[in-house]
């Protein structure tokens, strides 16, 4: 079976890959399925594996942040200990590295 290059992933498919990886690495994952009644701009994913709390906004390669997304991300960055990321499919190796770390920066094995 031929796989598509990661750069051609839809945001939905990319999101599922990140969620699958996070769960494999022991994170509890929250994502809003229907954002119609949710606050505009809130990040796509909330990942928790104590002592880590990660907020991640996922974008396609050409995707851009809205003003509301930028405002949420900037506010969250001001919270001590919280990790905030904007990820695109081309950054897969960096995503794997970030999610594989423990709270002190060391790599962890999948659980």
N, CA, C and O of each residue as an XYZ file, in Angstrom:
444
protein
N       0.841     -1.187      0.000
C       0.000      0.000      0.000
C       0.883      1.246      0.000
O       1.802      1.364      0.810
N       0.607      2.139     -0.880
C       1.378      3.372     -1.003
C       0.816      4.417     -0.048
O      -0.397      4.618      0.013
N       1.693      5.081      0.694
C       1.242      6.140      1.586
C       1.482      7.485      0.927
O       2.429      7.657      0.158
N       0.621      8.427      1.234
C       0.753      9.769      0.683
C       1.836     10.525      1.438
O       2.029     10.298      2.633
N       2.536     11.411      0.765
C       3.506     12.243      1.477
C       2.805     13.026      2.581
O       1.678     13.490      2.408
N       3.475     13.165      3.705
C       2.873     13.837      4.852
C       2.399     15.250      4.518
O       1.427     15.722      5.107
N       3.054     15.922      3.600
C       2.677     17.290      3.256
C       1.301     17.376      2.622
O       0.686     18.442      2.640
N       0.797     16.277      2.060
C      -0.508     16.332      1.406
C      -1.642     15.953      2.354
O      -2.791     15.863      1.921
N      -1.351     15.729      3.632
C      -2.379     15.365      4.594
C      -3.370     16.500      4.789
O      -2.993     17.671      4.837
N      -4.643     16.139      4.899
C      -5.637     17.134      5.285
C      -5.425     17.464      6.761
O      -4.779     16.704      7.482
N      -5.959     18.576      7.203
C      -5.828     18.933      8.616
C      -6.494     17.865      9.491
O      -6.002     17.557     10.577
N      -7.592     17.310      9.027
C      -8.302     16.266      9.784
C      -7.431     15.012      9.928
O      -7.316     14.471     11.028
N      -6.820     14.546      8.841
C      -5.966     13.361      8.893
C      -4.729     13.623      9.752
O      -4.315     12.763     10.529
N      -4.150     14.792      9.612
C      -2.995     15.180     10.413
C      -3.361     15.187     11.898
O      -2.615     14.676     12.733
N      -4.507     15.766     12.213
C      -4.983     15.810     13.587
C      -5.091     14.405     14.171
O      -4.685     14.169     15.308
N      -5.634     13.485     13.399
C      -5.792     12.114     13.891
C      -4.429     11.465     14.132
O      -4.272     10.705     15.087
N      -3.452     11.752     13.286
C      -2.109     11.196     13.498
C      -1.486     11.725     14.786
O      -0.860     10.973     15.532
N      -1.658     13.001     15.041
C      -1.111     13.585     16.273
C      -1.814     12.975     17.485
O      -1.163     12.617     18.466
N      -3.138     12.857     17.419
C      -3.901     12.265     18.523
C      -3.451     10.825     18.766
O      -3.236     10.425     19.910
N      -3.310     10.053     17.698
C      -2.884      8.658     17.842
C      -1.504      8.568     18.496
O      -1.289      7.741     19.382
N      -0.575      9.412     18.066
C       0.762      9.422     18.648
C       0.696      9.809     20.130
O       1.312      9.154     20.971
N      -0.041     10.861     20.444
C      -0.142     11.323     21.827
C      -0.694     10.213     22.728
O      -0.173      9.976     23.817
N      -1.734      9.546     22.274
C      -2.306      8.447     23.073
C      -1.309      7.309     23.236
O      -1.192      6.734     24.318
N      -0.596      6.984     22.174
C       0.412      5.930     22.231
C       1.481      6.249     23.278
O       2.010      5.354     23.938
N       1.784      7.524     23.414
C       2.810      7.967     24.357
C       2.250      8.280     25.744
O       2.957      8.831     26.588
N       0.986      7.933     25.982
C       0.424      8.045     27.319
C      -0.276      9.345     27.659
O      -0.584      9.586     28.826
N      -0.535     10.188     26.675
C      -1.245     11.434     26.941
C      -2.752     11.193     26.966
O      -3.270     10.368     26.215
N      -3.437     11.911     27.824
C      -4.895     12.032     27.771
C      -5.148     13.165     26.786
O      -4.503     14.211     26.862
N      -6.083     12.964     25.864
C      -6.293     13.910     24.770
C      -7.706     14.486     24.824
O      -8.687     13.760     24.981
N      -7.783     15.808     24.690
C      -9.077     16.472     24.512
C      -9.037     17.225     23.194
O      -8.078     17.934     22.889
N     -10.100     17.056     22.423
C     -10.298     17.907     21.245
C     -11.791     18.117     21.077
O     -12.595     17.219     21.329
N     -12.143     19.302     20.653
C     -13.540     19.633     20.432
C     -13.963     19.073     19.092
O     -13.330     19.352     18.074
N     -15.017     18.293     19.080
C     -15.481     17.692     17.830
C     -16.312     18.657     17.013
O     -16.197     18.685     15.788
N     -17.147     19.451     17.666
C     -17.982     20.415     16.954
C     -17.808     21.760     17.642
O     -18.346     21.987     18.726
N     -17.067     22.633     17.018
C     -16.671     23.881     17.680
C     -17.680     25.020     17.517
O     -17.385     26.156     17.888
N     -18.838     24.741     16.980
C     -19.823     25.788     16.710
C     -20.144     26.616     17.951
O     -20.281     27.836     17.862
N     -20.263     25.966     19.101
C     -20.619     26.690     20.325
C     -19.433     26.886     21.266
O     -19.613     27.266     22.423
N     -18.251     26.633     20.783
C     -17.049     26.804     21.589
C     -16.452     28.184     21.356
O     -16.728     28.822     20.340
N     -15.628     28.647     22.305
C     -14.984     29.949     22.108
C     -14.134     29.953     20.829
O     -13.376     29.017     20.572
N     -14.268     30.989     20.057
C     -13.531     31.119     18.809
C     -12.028     31.138     19.078
O     -11.548     31.863     19.949
N     -11.296     30.325     18.312
C      -9.844     30.355     18.373
C      -9.199     29.427     19.380
O      -7.972     29.343     19.425
N      -9.984     28.723     20.196
C      -9.382     27.833     21.197
C      -8.583     26.747     20.475
O      -9.026     26.254     19.437
N      -7.416     26.364     21.001
C      -6.559     25.382     20.313
C      -7.257     24.057     20.022
O      -8.196     23.663     20.713
N      -6.778     23.388     18.991
C      -7.363     22.123     18.545
C      -7.235     21.009     19.567
O      -8.170     20.233     19.766
N      -6.074     20.926     20.218
C      -5.811     19.807     21.120
C      -5.321     20.289     22.478
O      -4.579     21.264     22.590
N      -5.764     19.568     23.506
C      -5.225     19.709     24.852
C      -4.694     18.324     25.207
O      -5.440     17.345     25.192
N      -3.411     18.246     25.524
C      -2.749     16.978     25.822
C      -2.197     17.037     27.242
O      -1.507     17.986     27.614
N      -2.512     16.004     28.033
C      -2.076     15.980     29.422
C      -1.416     14.647     29.738
O      -1.996     13.579     29.540
N      -0.205     14.738     30.227
C       0.511     13.604     30.808
C       1.395     14.226     31.881
O       2.503     14.685     31.606
N       0.872     14.234     33.139
C       1.591     14.936     34.192
C       3.074     14.578     34.206
O       3.448     13.412     34.081
N       3.912     15.608     34.361
C       3.585     16.975     34.744
C       3.331     17.913     33.563
O       3.365     19.132     33.731
N       3.077     17.366     32.379
C       2.985     18.202     31.182
C       1.541     18.526     30.805
O       0.646     17.685     30.895
N       1.349     19.775     30.380
C       0.083     20.242     29.821
C       0.414     20.963     28.524
O       1.123     21.969     28.522
N      -0.111     20.433     27.411
C       0.205     20.958     26.086
C      -1.067     21.415     25.394
O      -2.077     20.712     25.396
N      -1.006     22.602     24.801
C      -2.044     23.090     23.906
C      -1.432     23.135     22.515
O      -0.357     23.702     22.322
N      -2.117     22.537     21.547
C      -1.581     22.509     20.186
C      -2.634     22.941     19.180
O      -3.760     22.443     19.173
N      -2.248     23.861     18.347
C      -3.076     24.269     17.199
C      -2.477     23.579     15.988
O      -1.275     23.678     15.741
N      -3.306     22.884     15.237
C      -2.841     22.135     14.078
C      -3.279     22.833     12.804
O      -4.421     23.277     12.685
N      -2.365     22.923     11.860
C      -2.643     23.601     10.595
C      -2.157     22.750      9.429
O      -1.189     21.999      9.550
N      -2.841     22.880      8.306
C      -2.320     22.297      7.075
C      -1.083     23.102      6.698
O      -0.802     24.129      7.318
N      -0.354     22.657      5.707
C       0.860     23.380      5.319
C       0.581     24.829      4.951
O       1.409     25.703      5.206
N      -0.541     25.084      4.372
C      -0.868     26.460      3.954
C      -1.740     27.197      4.955
O      -2.054     28.372      4.767
N      -2.131     26.506      6.017
C      -3.030     27.102      7.007
C      -2.381     28.250      7.760
O      -1.173     28.255      7.995
N      -3.186     29.206      8.127
C      -2.722     30.379      8.869
C      -3.571     30.546     10.120
O      -4.744     30.174     10.147
N      -2.959     31.111     11.153
C      -3.689     31.386     12.383
C      -4.643     32.557     12.200
O      -4.325     33.534     11.522
N      -5.817     32.446     12.814
C      -6.746     33.571     12.851
C      -6.333     34.487     14.002
O      -5.508     34.108     14.833
N      -6.892     35.665     14.050
C      -6.600     36.579     15.163
C      -7.028     35.955     16.486
O      -6.319     36.069     17.486
N      -8.182     35.298     16.494
C      -8.672     34.668     17.721
C      -7.725     33.547     18.167
O      -7.473     33.395     19.362
N      -7.207     32.772     17.233
C      -6.252     31.711     17.581
C      -4.964     32.309     18.137
O      -4.433     31.828     19.139
N      -4.470     33.347     17.494
C      -3.256     34.004     17.978
C      -3.451     34.538     19.398
O      -2.553     34.442     20.234
N      -4.630     35.100     19.662
C      -4.909     35.654     20.997
C      -4.923     34.550     22.057
O      -4.323     34.714     23.120
N      -5.594     33.435     21.787
C      -5.610     32.313     22.725
C      -4.204     31.789     22.973
O      -3.811     31.593     24.123
N      -3.442     31.562     21.908
C      -2.105     31.003     22.048
C      -1.202     31.930     22.851
O      -0.429     31.466     23.689
N      -1.291     33.214     22.609
C      -0.471     34.177     23.340
C      -0.848     34.183     24.824
O       0.032     34.247     25.683
N      -2.123     34.118     25.128
C      -2.578     34.080     26.513
C      -2.078     32.814     27.208
O      -1.591     32.875     28.337
N      -2.195     31.684     26.546
C      -1.744     30.411     27.119
C      -0.230     30.380     27.323
O       0.253     29.781     28.283
N       0.515     31.018     26.434
C       1.981     31.066     26.574
C       2.414     31.797     27.841
O       3.532     31.604     28.318
N       1.539     32.629     28.383
C       1.865     33.396     29.579
C       1.658     32.593     30.863
O       1.985     33.071     31.950
N       1.121     31.385     30.748
C       0.880     30.543     31.916
C       2.128     29.696     32.183
O       2.528     28.908     31.325
N       2.748     29.845     33.356
C       3.962     29.082     33.654
C       3.727     27.566     33.544
O       2.723     27.039     34.023
N       4.673     26.894     32.904
C       4.619     25.447     32.807
C       3.798     24.895     31.661
O       3.891     23.706     31.353
N       3.002     25.727     31.026
C       2.170     25.275     29.911
C       2.989     25.323     28.627
O       3.722     26.280     28.381
N       2.856     24.280     27.813
C       3.533     24.236     26.511
C       2.504     24.558     25.431
O       1.388     24.038     25.448
N       2.886     25.411     24.501
C       1.978     25.845     23.438
C       2.692     25.693     22.098
O       3.815     26.165     21.918
N       2.013     25.021     21.156
C       2.612     24.766     19.853
C       1.617     25.019     18.732
O       0.406     24.885     18.908
N       2.157     25.388     17.578
C       1.425     25.383     16.314
C       2.180     24.398     15.434
O       3.358     24.590     15.134
N       1.483     23.334     15.025
C       2.137     22.268     14.277
C       1.547     22.096     12.895
O       0.339     22.218     12.694
N       2.431     21.807     11.939
C       2.049     21.485     10.563
C       2.613     20.105     10.216
O       3.570     19.658     10.848
N       2.040     19.430      9.228
C       2.518     18.087      8.878
C       4.019     18.002      8.610
O       4.642     16.988      8.924
N       4.597     19.032      8.045
C       6.036     19.008      7.731
C       6.909     18.999      8.979
O       8.116     18.775      8.885
N       6.324     19.238     10.135
C       7.072     19.284     11.389
C       6.951     17.974     12.171
O       7.191     17.952     13.378
N       6.580     16.874     11.489
C       6.289     15.613     12.158
C       7.420     15.152     13.075
O       7.154     14.736     14.202
N       8.670     15.213     12.624
C       9.781     14.752     13.459
C       9.892     15.571     14.742
O      10.177     15.019     15.805
N       9.671     16.869     14.653
C       9.703     17.724     15.840
C       8.536     17.399     16.774
O       8.697     17.417     17.994
N       7.374     17.105     16.213
C       6.207     16.742     17.017
C       6.495     15.465     17.797
O       6.214     15.382     18.992
N       7.054     14.481     17.119
C       7.416     13.216     17.769
C       8.397     13.493     18.907
O       8.245     12.949     20.001
N       9.389     14.324     18.661
C      10.382     14.645     19.686
C       9.740     15.333     20.888
O      10.039     14.986     22.031
N       8.874     16.291     20.642
C       8.207     17.018     21.733
C       7.350     16.071     22.561
O       7.431     16.076     23.789
N       6.538     15.265     21.907
C       5.630     14.385     22.642
C       6.357     13.234     23.324
O       5.824     12.642     24.262
N       7.552     12.909     22.875
C       8.316     11.806     23.454
C       9.078     12.207     24.711
O       9.590     11.343     25.424
N       9.160     13.490     24.989
C       9.874     13.951     26.186
C       9.034     13.741     27.438
O       7.804     13.744     27.381
N       9.709     13.559     28.571
C       8.990     13.583     29.842
C       8.971     15.036     30.329
O       9.373     15.930     29.586
N       8.535     15.280     31.503
C       8.439     16.645     32.031
C       9.770     17.342     32.218
O       9.812     18.564     32.363
N      10.869     16.582     32.217
C      12.185     17.181     32.424
C      13.002     17.242     31.136
O      14.187     17.573     31.161
N      12.356     16.918     30.001
C      13.048     17.014     28.719
C      13.654     15.721     28.224
O      14.171     15.671     27.108
N      13.603     14.662     29.035
C      14.164     13.370     28.602
C      13.149     12.617     27.753
O      11.942     12.803     27.905
N      13.639     11.776     26.870
C      12.749     10.971     26.035
C      12.125      9.867     26.880
O      12.750      9.333     27.796
N      10.873      9.537     26.550
C      10.178      8.443     27.216
C       9.806      7.407     26.179
O       9.679      7.723     24.997
N       9.633      6.179     26.612
C       9.202      5.139     25.688
C       7.690      5.118     25.644
O       7.031      5.610     26.559
N       7.130      4.543     24.570
C       5.670      4.441     24.466
C       5.176      3.479     25.520
O       5.890      2.575     25.954
N       3.923      3.697     25.925
C       3.326      2.868     26.971
C       2.243      1.997     26.402
O       1.622      1.226     27.133
